């Protein structure tokens, strides 16, 4: 008889458990051997495999997926099963399944497959499939649990970003519970911010507004009664899949309202709701850019000791070649349109822009955070893709097809673009927080090093899309000025991984040699890289040859303390929770961060000592004006104008170490004032505050700082002269005229607030930052109202940037007399700045 030799598996009897031996035994595998870096990681994992939580860190393109599959296969051979390989989204399931097939590792994407249930194959599925309140793998006390032996979390940074939605319930405005809950907490929300509450009630775009812990605790039962009838409605997916994570912990919950809906979340997720994950023998997290392993502790209850010692290759040189440049750092005065045109030229193969293609056309991929950024590329883009549209086109690019300039919207991770799929990658902005709680956190921590570190992590995730192999190469341009600062500022640069940091520092040396040059010289530099100039290749190899991963980085005390506090609280030991978090907060240095975490501490204290809770909120408010108001708000302190504007401006500008840093930072202020995007309104208000300080004015945000119905911004121009500023930059109506509500807010809220708090002989100028100068019928603004339109703001930007450029060119930004003269010369003195950059409504 004929023997079917292709069905005979020599390893089917005695099971090998060491990953490298397993791989060597896989017949028909695509790659004959593992890379040295994969071998190193797998050997280290094998020695530590009995630890419940482990982080495996490799550079982008270092072969993490195959490493994770072999970890799963080794565990199955050892009898630790079933095995699940989790990816952030559906887009990646096919990609991992293909890689498993190429390696001849048994895998399935069907959890009902007998091969998965019997631990004969690895299940590849999404993070959401396992971790949700209706999980098919079982829910505590509700659904039968499917025990798991090993869980591999691929792209852990992206998976963790997804947990925000998985563990937080969101009740959209369209749901019947919304208005009932708004009525339930109306007085509490109004006390926190009359203006924001009015915007929520009127269904206008609003900043997020949190319900104070006392109100949540006092009315938790009523909240449950309102929500419960809707919680089993599967059509409200944002509530249906997450409600079990918060339902039993409403007294501990963080409840945040916006005009779009209500978010309910706990300080940390209660992972025990999904026993299959929490009870797995092994949880392994694969990541390239997870700079802060502490999020694994706070979000997934991982063991702090284990995750503080990530497993890495011996060297960090296992990454593709990249030149990483920030055009607006090389030349802050470069028009951004020149970069758009350069991208188009590279896509067409016409690198010198003379209309004749002299080089191979390349795929240029542009990463943008949202539609408003994508619109800026529409004149040069061949195609703009959103998450649900990407798969087909990405596969075409990976197959070698030239598509030209491809804009990917809000997809900074989970997309592989190897080889010719992407030769020029442009990162144009950072994704903005979408959930109400994350929006509050971003506003509260925006200037903290912690928040800047998270931004760097997102930028690096984006940078990694273009190189998927140590032999690969891709030029990277970082487009925004804020992102450029992360390359230029040594403090921020430390947040990048060692390999990326080495490439940035080598690229900076080249950038310094062409400082101030135009687009032609930058094009030549990119051309040199893409043509694989031997001088670059040799220098680049040398720069990364001895780079190692950072080791022994402790998980922060506040991360450990937050998780300890939550675990104490849900087990009934609230005093223990208070002690654990208070001790952890003592380790925090930055005022913004300390204030933010004190707000969390106050929530626990409310359960045992309401008086202490209010004291803590008062202390938090002094450190961070974005946190909750205590029940007795702090007394308002009048804003005073600096005695000498030039001296105040000089003092503020002295923070900058070099001219490029100052030029980038000041231009970034205007970059962050985005017109027609409601979600960017809060950021725009912060930019006006910063602008006032740079100009040597008194500058605050009363509505954000005091939450008592004041204006968005208040500038103290002189000791008796103020500007009350309301921003409507987020207005996106088809007819942008100044409507009655806009005028009413300025007249009856902001000016009334000013008159109450500044009685006496003060001159006040009402200012609207608005897309239109025209009044709608029924709209009546106060006498003397001035409007700053987009055109006026552009003129103000031009004058401010000219002011800064003059000080940079003459190296005089630390000289008071020079700064004072320059302020006057560029129409930025306290008497000129408003009048010269706005129009009076008559």
C-alpha positions in Angstrom: 0.0 0.0 0.0 1.0 3.7 -0.6 2.0 5.5 2.6 0.8 9.1 2.9 4.1 10.5 4.2 2.8 14.1 4.2 0.4 13.1 7.1 3.2 11.7 9.3 4.4 14.0 12.1 7.6 12.9 13.8 6.9 15.2 16.8 3.4 13.9 17.4 4.4 11.5 20.1 7.0 13.0 22.5 6.1 16.7 22.8 9.0 19.2 22.6 8.6 22.2 24.9 11.7 24.4 24.2 10.5 26.9 21.5 13.6 26.7 19.3 13.3 22.9 19.2 9.6 23.1 18.4 10.4 25.5 15.5 13.1 23.3 14.1 10.7 20.4 14.1 8.0 22.2 12.1 8.0 20.7 8.6 7.3 23.0 5.7 7.9 26.2 7.6 8.5 29.2 5.5 11.5 30.5 7.3 14.3 27.9 7.9 15.4 29.3 11.2 14.5 31.8 13.8 16.3 35.2 14.0 18.9 35.5 16.8 16.7 38.0 18.5 13.7 35.7 18.5 15.9 32.9 19.9 17.2 35.1 22.7 13.7 36.2 23.8 12.3 32.7 23.6 15.1 31.2 25.7 14.6 33.9 28.3 10.9 33.3 28.3 11.4 29.5 28.7 13.5 30.1 31.8 10.8 32.4 33.3 7.7 30.7 31.8 6.2 29.8 35.2 5.7 33.5 36.1 2.0 34.5 35.6 2.6 37.8 33.8 5.5 38.5 31.4 6.3 41.2 29.0 8.1 40.3 25.8 9.6 43.5 24.2 11.0 43.5 20.6 11.5 46.3 18.1 8.9 46.8 15.4 9.6 44.2 12.7 11.5 42.0 15.2 9.2 39.1 14.7 7.0 39.4 17.8 4.0 37.6 16.3 6.0 34.4 15.6 7.6 34.7 19.0 4.1 34.8 20.6 2.8 31.9 18.6 5.8 29.8 19.7 5.2 30.7 23.3 1.6 29.5 22.9 2.7 26.3 21.1 5.3 25.6 23.8 2.7 26.0 26.5 0.4 23.6 24.8 3.1 21.0 24.5 3.7 21.4 28.2 0.1 20.8 28.9 -0.7 24.5 29.7 -3.8 25.0 27.5 -6.0 26.0 25.9 -4.1 28.8 24.2 -5.5 32.1 23.0 -3.6 34.7 20.9 -5.3 38.1 21.2 -5.0 40.9 18.7 -6.4 44.5 18.9 -8.9 44.2 16.0 -10.4 42.0 13.3 -8.0 43.4 10.8 -5.1 41.5 12.3 -6.7 38.1 12.7 -6.0 37.1 9.1 -2.5 38.4 9.4 -1.7 36.3 12.4 -3.4 33.2 10.9 -1.3 33.6 7.8 1.9 33.8 9.8 0.9 30.8 11.8 0.2 28.8 8.6 3.6 29.9 7.1 5.3 28.6 10.3 3.2 25.4 10.3 1.9 26.2 13.8 -1.7 24.9 14.2 -4.1 27.8 14.6 -7.8 28.5 14.3 -10.0 31.6 14.4 -13.1 29.7 15.5 -13.4 29.3 19.3 -15.9 26.3 18.7 -13.1 24.4 16.8 -12.4 21.2 18.6 -8.7 21.6 18.0 -8.7 24.7 20.2 -10.9 23.2 22.9 -8.6 20.1 23.1 -5.4 22.3 23.2 -4.3 21.1 19.8 -4.3 24.5 18.1 -4.0 28.2 19.1 -7.1 30.3 18.9 -6.5 33.7 17.2 -9.2 36.2 18.2 -9.6 39.8 19.3 -9.0 41.2 22.8 -12.6 42.3 22.8 -13.8 38.7 22.2 -12.3 37.6 25.5 -12.6 40.7 27.6 -16.1 42.0 27.6 -19.1 41.7 30.0 -20.8 39.2 27.7 -17.7 37.2 27.0 -18.2 33.9 25.2 -15.4 32.6 27.5 -17.5 33.1 30.5 -18.6 35.9 32.9 -18.3 35.6 36.7 -21.6 34.3 38.2 -23.4 34.6 34.9 -21.9 32.4 32.2 -19.9 29.2 32.4 -16.2 29.8 32.2 -13.9 28.3 29.6 -10.6 27.9 31.5 -7.5 29.0 29.6 -3.9 28.0 30.1 -2.0 30.7 28.3 -3.1 34.1 26.9 -0.9 35.9 24.5 -1.7 39.6 24.0 -0.2 40.9 20.7 0.4 44.6 20.3 -0.2 45.1 24.0 -0.1 48.9 23.6 -3.0 48.8 21.1 -4.9 46.2 23.2 -4.6 48.4 26.3 -6.0 51.4 24.3 -9.0 49.2 23.5 -9.6 48.4 27.2 -10.9 52.0 27.7 -14.0 51.0 25.7 -14.2 47.5 27.0 -14.4 48.3 30.7 -16.3 51.6 30.6 -20.1 51.8 30.0 -21.2 54.5 27.7 -24.9 55.6 27.5 -25.5 57.6 24.3 -27.7 60.6 24.4 -30.2 58.8 22.2 -30.8 56.2 24.9 -33.7 56.8 27.2 -31.6 56.7 30.3 -29.6 59.8 29.3 -32.2 62.5 30.2 -33.2 60.7 33.4 -29.6 60.6 34.6 -29.0 64.2 33.6 -32.0 65.2 35.7 -30.8 63.1 38.6 -27.4 64.8 38.7 -28.4 68.3 37.4 -27.8 70.2 40.6 -24.4 68.6 41.1 -23.3 69.2 37.5 -24.5 72.8 37.5 -22.5 73.4 40.7 -19.4 72.1 39.0 -19.8 74.2 35.9 -22.9 76.2 35.0 -21.7 76.8 31.5 -20.8 73.2 30.7 -24.0 71.9 32.2 -26.0 74.3 30.0 -24.1 73.1 26.9 -24.8 69.5 27.8 -28.5 70.2 28.4 -28.8 72.1 25.1 -27.0 69.3 23.2 -24.2 71.7 22.2 -20.6 70.4 22.1 -19.3 70.4 25.6 -16.2 69.6 27.6 -16.6 66.5 29.8 -18.1 67.1 33.2 -17.6 64.7 36.1 -20.3 64.0 38.8 -18.7 64.5 42.3 -18.1 61.3 44.2 -20.6 62.4 47.0 -23.4 62.7 44.5 -22.5 59.3 42.9 -22.5 57.6 46.3 -25.7 59.3 47.5 -27.7 58.4 44.4 -26.1 55.1 43.3 -29.4 53.1 43.8 -31.4 55.6 41.7 -28.7 55.4 39.0 -29.0 51.6 39.0 -32.8 51.8 38.7 -32.5 54.1 35.7 -29.9 52.2 33.8 -30.9 48.5 34.5 -33.9 48.4 32.1 -31.5 49.5 29.2 -28.5 47.3 30.2 -29.8 44.2 28.5 -30.5 46.0 25.2 -27.9 44.6 22.9 -28.5 47.4 20.4 -26.8 49.8 22.9 -23.5 47.9 22.5 -21.5 50.5 24.5 -23.6 49.6 27.5 -24.5 46.0 26.9 -20.9 44.6 26.7 -19.4 46.6 29.5 -22.2 46.9 32.1 -21.1 43.9 34.2 -17.8 45.5 34.8 -19.4 48.5 36.6 -22.8 47.5 37.7 -21.8 46.1 41.1 -19.3 49.0 41.7 -21.5 52.1 41.1 -20.6 53.6 44.4 -16.9 53.6 43.3 -17.6 54.7 39.8 -16.4 57.7 37.9 -19.5 59.2 36.1 -18.7 61.7 33.3 -21.2 63.6 31.2 -20.8 65.1 27.8 -23.4 66.3 25.3 -22.8 63.0 23.4 -23.5 60.7 26.3 -22.5 59.4 29.8 -19.5 57.4 30.6 -19.4 55.2 33.7 -16.1 53.5 34.7 -14.2 52.4 37.8 -10.8 53.7 38.8 -9.2 50.4 37.6 -11.0 47.6 35.7 -12.4 44.7 37.7 -10.7 42.0 35.7 -12.2 39.2 37.8 -15.4 39.7 35.9 -13.7 37.6 33.2 -12.2 34.7 35.0 -10.8 33.1 31.9 -8.3 35.9 31.6 -7.6 36.5 35.3 -7.3 32.7 36.0 -5.0 31.9 33.0 -1.8 30.2 34.2 0.2 32.4 31.9 -0.4 35.9 30.5 2.2 37.1 28.0 2.2 40.7 26.6 4.0 41.4 23.3 5.0 45.0 22.7 7.5 47.2 20.9 6.7 50.6 22.4 5.1 50.0 25.8 7.4 52.4 27.6 5.4 52.3 30.9 4.7 48.7 31.9 2.7 50.1 34.8 -0.5 50.3 32.6 -0.5 46.5 32.6 -0.8 46.7 36.4 -3.5 49.3 36.6 -5.6 48.1 33.7 -5.1 44.3 33.7 -4.0 43.6 37.3 -0.7 42.2 36.2 2.0 41.3 38.7 4.2 44.4 39.2 7.4 42.5 39.9 7.1 40.4 36.8 6.3 43.1 34.4 9.0 45.5 35.7 11.5 43.1 34.2 10.5 42.8 30.5 12.2 40.0 28.4 14.1 41.5 25.5 16.8 40.5 23.0 20.4 41.0 24.1 20.7 43.9 21.6 18.1 46.5 20.4 19.6 46.5 16.9 16.9 44.2 15.5 15.0 46.9 13.6 14.8 48.2 10.1 16.7 51.2 8.9 15.0 54.6 9.3 16.0 58.2 8.9 13.7 60.3 11.1 13.4 63.9 10.3 11.2 66.8 11.4 11.1 69.3 8.5 9.6 72.1 10.7 12.5 71.6 13.2 15.1 71.9 10.4 13.3 75.0 9.1 10.5 76.3 11.4 9.5 78.8 8.6 9.0 76.2 6.0 5.4 76.3 4.5 3.7 73.0 5.2 2.3 73.0 1.7 5.9 72.5 0.5 5.9 69.2 2.4 2.6 68.1 0.9 4.1 68.8 -2.6 7.3 66.9 -1.8 5.2 63.9 -0.7 3.4 64.0 -4.1 6.7 64.3 -6.0 8.1 61.2 -4.3 4.9 59.2 -5.0 5.2 60.2 -8.6 9.0 59.5 -8.9 9.5 63.2 -9.8 11.7 64.0 -6.8 13.1 67.2 -8.2 9.6 68.5 -9.0 10.4 69.3 -12.6 7.4 67.4 -14.0 9.6 64.5 -15.3 9.8 61.2 -13.4 13.5 60.4 -12.9 13.1 57.9 -10.0 11.1 54.9 -9.0 7.6 56.0 -7.7 7.1 55.0 -4.1 4.2 54.6 -1.8 3.9 57.5 0.6 1.8 56.7 3.7 0.5 59.6 5.8 -0.9 58.9 9.3 -3.4 61.5 10.6 -5.4 61.6 13.8 -8.8 62.6 12.2 -10.8 63.8 9.3 -9.8 67.4 9.7 -6.2 66.5 9.2 -7.0 64.2 6.3 -8.8 67.2 4.6 -5.5 69.1 4.5 -4.0 66.3 2.3 -6.9 66.0 -0.1 -5.2 67.9 -2.9 -2.2 65.5 -3.0 -3.7 62.2 -1.7 -4.6 59.4 -4.1 -6.8 57.7 -1.4 -7.9 58.4 2.1 -8.7 55.3 4.2 -10.6 54.9 7.5 -10.2 51.8 9.7 -13.0 49.8 8.1 -11.7 50.5 4.6 -8.1 49.7 5.0 -7.6 46.0 4.8 -8.1 45.6 1.0 -5.8 48.5 0.1 -3.1 47.6 2.6 -3.0 44.1 1.2 -2.6 45.5 -2.3 0.3 47.7 -1.1 1.9 44.7 0.6 1.6 42.7 -2.7 3.8 45.4 -4.3 1.1 47.6 -5.9 1.9 51.3 -6.2 -1.0 53.4 -4.9 0.8 56.7 -4.4 0.0 59.0 -1.5 -2.2 57.0 0.9 -3.7 58.7 4.0 -4.6 56.5 6.9 -7.0 58.0 9.5 -6.5 57.3 13.2 -4.5 54.0 12.6 -1.2 54.3 14.3 -0.8 50.6 15.2 -1.7 47.2 13.9 -0.8 47.9 10.2 2.2 46.2 8.7 3.7 48.0 5.6 6.9 46.1 4.8 9.2 46.8 1.9 7.8 48.7 -1.1 4.4 49.0 0.6 5.8 52.1 2.3 9.1 53.9 1.6 8.1 57.3 2.9 6.0 57.5 6.1 4.7 60.9 7.3 3.3 61.2 10.9 1.0 64.2 10.8 -0.3 64.6 14.4 -1.1 62.5 17.4 -4.5 60.8 18.0 -6.7 62.7 20.4 -8.4 61.1 23.4 -12.0 60.1 22.5 -13.6 59.0 25.8 -14.9 61.5 28.3 -12.6 60.4 31.1 -9.6 60.4 28.8 -10.5 63.9 27.6 -10.6 65.1 31.2 -7.2 63.4 31.9 -5.7 65.0 28.8 -6.8 68.4 29.8 -5.6 67.9 33.4 -2.2 66.4 32.5 -1.5 68.1 29.2 1.7 69.8 30.3 3.0 66.9 32.5 5.9 64.6 31.5 3.6 61.6 31.9 1.2 62.9 29.3 4.1 63.8 26.9 5.4 60.3 27.4 2.1 58.9 26.2 2.2 61.1 23.1 5.7 59.9 22.3 4.5 56.4 22.6 1.8 57.0 20.0 4.2 58.7 17.7 6.6 55.8 17.9 3.8 53.4 17.2 3.1 55.3 14.0 6.8 55.3 13.1 6.9 51.6 13.3 4.3 51.0 10.5 6.9 51.4 7.7 9.6 48.9 8.8 8.7 45.3 9.4 12.1 43.6 9.1 15.8 44.2 10.0 16.5 44.3 6.2 13.8 46.9 5.6 14.2 50.6 5.3 11.8 53.6 5.4 12.2 57.4 5.6 10.0 58.9 8.4 8.9 62.6 8.5 7.4 63.9 11.7 5.3 66.8 10.6 3.7 68.8 13.5 5.8 71.1 15.6 4.8 69.5 18.8 5.9 66.1 17.5 9.1 67.8 16.3 9.8 68.9 19.8 9.9 65.3 20.9 12.9 64.7 18.6 14.7 67.9 19.6 14.1 68.0 23.3 16.5 65.6 25.1 14.0 65.2 28.0 11.2 64.1 25.7 13.5 62.0 23.5 14.2 59.7 26.4 10.6 58.4 26.1 11.5 56.8 22.8 12.7 53.2 22.8 16.6 52.8 22.7 16.7 51.7 19.0 14.4 54.5 17.8 16.3 57.0 19.9 19.6 56.0 18.3 18.1 56.5 14.9 16.7 59.9 15.9 20.0 61.1 17.3 21.9 60.0 14.1 19.2 61.8 12.0 19.5 64.9 14.1 23.2 65.2 13.3 22.3 65.3 9.6 19.4 67.7 10.3 21.8 70.1 12.1 24.0 70.2 9.0 21.1 71.5 6.9 19.5 73.7 9.5 17.5 76.5 7.9 17.5 74.9 4.4 14.5 74.6 2.2 12.6 71.7 0.7 15.2 71.1 -2.1 17.9 70.2 0.4 15.5 68.0 2.4 14.5 66.2 -0.7 18.1 65.5 -1.5 18.6 64.1 2.0 15.6 61.8 1.6 16.8 60.8 -1.8 20.2 59.9 -0.5 18.6 57.6 2.1 16.1 55.9 -0.3 18.9 55.3 -2.8 20.8 53.5 0.1 23.9 55.7 0.1 26.7 53.6 1.6 27.8 56.5 3.9 24.4 56.5 5.5 24.0 52.8 5.6 27.3 52.3 7.4 26.7 55.1 9.9 23.3 53.9 10.6 24.5 50.3 11.3 27.2 51.7 13.6 24.7 53.9 15.4 22.4 51.0 16.4 24.9 48.1 16.6 25.5 48.3 20.3 22.1 49.6 21.4 20.5 47.6 24.2 17.0 47.6 25.7 16.4 49.4 29.0 16.4 46.9 31.9 15.2 46.9 35.4 12.7 49.8 35.0 10.5 49.7 38.0 6.8 50.1 37.8 5.9 53.4 39.3 4.6 53.5 42.9 1.5 55.3 41.8 0.6 52.6 39.3 1.0 49.9 41.9 -0.8 52.0 44.5 -3.8 52.7 42.3 -4.3 49.0 41.6 -3.8 48.0 45.2 -6.3 50.7 46.3 -8.9 49.4 43.9 -8.4 45.8 44.9 -8.7 46.7 48.6 -11.9 48.7 47.9 -13.7 46.0 45.9 -12.8 43.5 48.6 -14.4 45.7 51.3 -11.3 47.3 52.8 -11.8 50.9 51.9 -9.5 52.3 54.6 -6.8 50.1 53.2 -7.5 51.5 49.8 -7.2 55.1 51.1 -3.9 54.3 52.8 -2.4 52.5 49.8 -3.2 55.3 47.4 -2.2 58.1 49.7 1.2 56.5 50.2 1.6 56.1 46.5 0.7 59.7 45.7 3.5 60.9 48.0 5.9 59.5 45.4 4.5 61.8 42.6 6.6 64.9 42.0 4.7 66.9 39.4 1.9 69.1 40.7 -0.5 68.4 37.8 -0.2 64.6 38.3 -0.4 64.8 42.1 -3.6 66.9 41.8 -5.1 64.4 39.4 -4.5 61.4 41.6 -5.7 63.3 44.7 -9.1 63.5 43.0 -9.0 59.7 42.8 -8.1 59.5 46.4 -11.0 61.7 47.3 -13.4 59.2 45.7 -12.3 56.5 48.1 -12.3 58.8 51.1 -15.9 59.7 50.3 -16.9 56.2 51.3 -15.4 56.4 54.8 -14.7 60.0 55.7 -16.5 62.7 53.6 -14.8 65.5 55.4 -11.4 64.2 54.5 -12.6 63.8 50.9 -13.5 67.5 50.6 -10.2 68.5 52.2 -8.4 66.3 49.6 -10.4 67.9 46.7 -9.4 71.3 48.0 -5.7 70.3 48.0 -6.1 68.8 44.5 -7.7 72.0 43.1 -4.7 74.0 44.3 -2.3 71.8 42.3 -4.5 71.1 39.2 -7.3 73.5 38.2 -8.9 70.8 36.0 -10.0 68.5 38.8 -13.4 68.6 40.6 -14.5 71.5 42.7 -14.9 70.8 46.4 -18.3 71.4 47.9 -17.0 74.7 49.3 -15.2 76.2 46.2 -12.0 78.2 46.8 -12.4 81.9 47.0 -11.7 83.6 43.6 -8.4 85.5 43.5 -8.4 88.4 41.0 -6.0 88.1 38.1 -3.4 91.0 38.0 -1.5 92.2 35.0 2.3 92.1 35.3 3.8 95.4 36.3 6.0 95.4 33.2 4.8 93.4 30.2 8.3 93.1 28.6 9.8 91.8 31.8 7.0 89.2 32.2 7.4 88.0 28.6 11.2 87.8 29.0 10.8 85.7 32.2 8.4 83.3 30.4 10.5 83.0 27.3 13.6 82.2 29.4 12.3 78.6 29.8 13.6 77.9 26.2 17.1 76.5 25.9 17.5 77.2 22.3 16.0 79.2 19.4 14.6 76.2 17.6 12.8 74.9 20.7 11.2 78.3 21.1 10.1 78.7 17.5 8.6 75.2 17.4 6.8 75.7 20.7 5.3 79.1 19.8 4.2 77.9 16.4 2.7 74.8 18.0 0.4 77.1 20.0 -1.3 78.3 16.8 -1.2 74.8 15.2 -3.3 73.6 18.1 -6.0 76.2 17.5 -8.1 74.2 15.0 -11.2 75.7 13.4 -14.4 73.7 12.9 -13.5 70.7 15.0 -15.6 70.6 18.2 -13.3 68.1 19.9 -10.4 70.6 19.7 -12.2 73.5 21.5 -10.8 72.8 24.9 -7.3 72.6 23.5 -7.8 75.9 21.7 -8.7 77.6 25.0 -5.5 76.3 26.6 -3.5 77.7 23.7 -5.0 81.2 24.3 -3.9 80.9 27.9 -0.3 80.0 26.8 -0.3 82.7 24.2 -1.1 85.4 26.8 1.7 84.2 29.0 4.2 84.2 26.1 3.2 87.9 25.4 3.8 88.9 29.0 0.1 89.3 29.9 -1.9 88.0 32.9 -3.7 85.0 31.4 -6.1 82.4 32.9 -9.0 80.2 32.1 -11.7 81.0 34.6 -14.3 78.6 33.4 -11.8 75.7 33.6 -10.1 76.9 36.8 -13.0 78.0 38.9 -16.0 76.4 37.1 -18.4 79.2 38.1 -19.6 80.4 34.8 -16.7 82.7 33.9 -15.2 83.2 30.4 -13.1 80.7 28.5 -10.1 83.0 28.8 -9.2 86.2 30.7 -6.3 88.4 29.8 -5.1 91.1 32.1 -3.7 93.7 29.7 -2.9 96.4 32.2 -3.7 96.9 35.9 -7.2 98.3 35.0 -7.7 96.9 31.5 -8.9 93.3 30.8 -10.0 91.2 27.8 -12.9 88.7 28.4 -12.5 86.1 25.7 -15.0 83.5 24.5 -13.8 80.9 22.0 -16.1 79.5 19.3 -13.4 77.9 17.2 -15.3 74.6 17.3 -18.3 76.1 15.4 -19.0 73.8 12.5 -22.5 75.1 11.4 -23.0 75.5 7.6 -24.0 79.1 8.4 -21.3 80.3 10.9 -22.9 83.6 11.9 -22.7 84.7 15.5 -26.0 83.3 16.9 -28.1 84.4 19.8 -26.6 81.8 22.2 -23.0 82.9 21.4 -23.9 86.5 22.1 -25.8 85.7 25.2 -23.0 83.7 26.6 -20.6 86.6 26.2 -23.0 89.3 27.5 -25.0 87.5 30.3 -22.4 85.0 31.5 -18.9 86.2 30.9 -19.4 89.9 31.4 -21.7 89.5 34.3 -19.1 87.2 35.9 -16.4 89.9 35.4 -18.5 92.7 36.8 -19.3 90.6 39.9 -15.6 89.7 40.6 -14.0 93.0 39.4 -16.2 95.7 40.9 -15.0 99.2 40.4 -13.3 101.2 37.7 -12.1 98.5 35.3 -12.2 98.7 31.5 -13.2 95.4 29.9 -13.1 94.4 26.2 -15.5 91.6 25.2 -13.8 89.4 22.6 -15.3 86.5 20.5 -12.9 84.2 18.7 -15.4 83.2 16.0 -15.5 82.1 12.4 -17.8 85.0 11.4 -18.0 88.7 12.0 -21.7 88.8 11.1 -24.5 88.7 13.6 -27.5 86.4 13.1 -31.0 87.9 13.7 -31.8 88.1 17.4 -28.1 88.1 18.3 -27.0 91.2 20.3 -23.5 91.5 21.5 -22.3 93.9 24.3 -21.0 97.4 23.1 -17.4 97.3 22.2 -17.3 93.6 21.3 -14.4 92.7 19.1 -14.2 89.5 17.0 -11.1 87.5 16.1 -11.9 85.5 13.0 -9.7 82.9 11.3 -8.2 85.7 9.2 -7.4 87.8 12.2 -5.9 84.9 14.0 -3.6 84.2 11.0 -2.5 87.9 11.2 -1.8 87.5 14.9 0.1 84.3 14.2 2.2 86.1 11.6 3.1 88.9 14.1 3.8 86.6 17.0 6.1 84.4 14.8 7.9 87.4 13.5 8.4 88.6 17.0 9.9 85.3 18.0 12.0 85.0 14.8 13.5 88.5 15.6 14.4 87.4 19.1 15.9 84.1 17.8 17.9 85.7 15.0 19.4 88.2 17.4 19.6 85.8 20.4 17.9 88.4 22.6 14.9 86.6 24.1 16.4 86.8 27.5 17.0 90.6 27.2 14.1 92.6 28.6 14.7 95.8 26.6 14.9 93.8 23.3 11.7 91.8 24.1 9.9 95.0 25.1 10.9 96.8 21.8 10.0 93.7 19.7 6.5 93.4 21.3 5.8 97.0 20.3 7.3 96.7 16.9 5.1 93.7 16.1 1.8 95.2 17.5 1.8 92.8 20.5 2.0 95.3 23.4 -0.9 95.3 25.8 -2.4 98.3 24.1 -2.1 96.9 20.6 -2.6 93.2 20.6 -6.4 93.0 20.7 -7.1 96.2 18.7 -4.6 95.2 15.9 -5.9 91.6 15.5 -9.6 91.9 15.7 -12.6 93.8 14.3 -15.1 95.9 16.3 -18.7 94.8 15.8 -20.8 97.9 15.2 
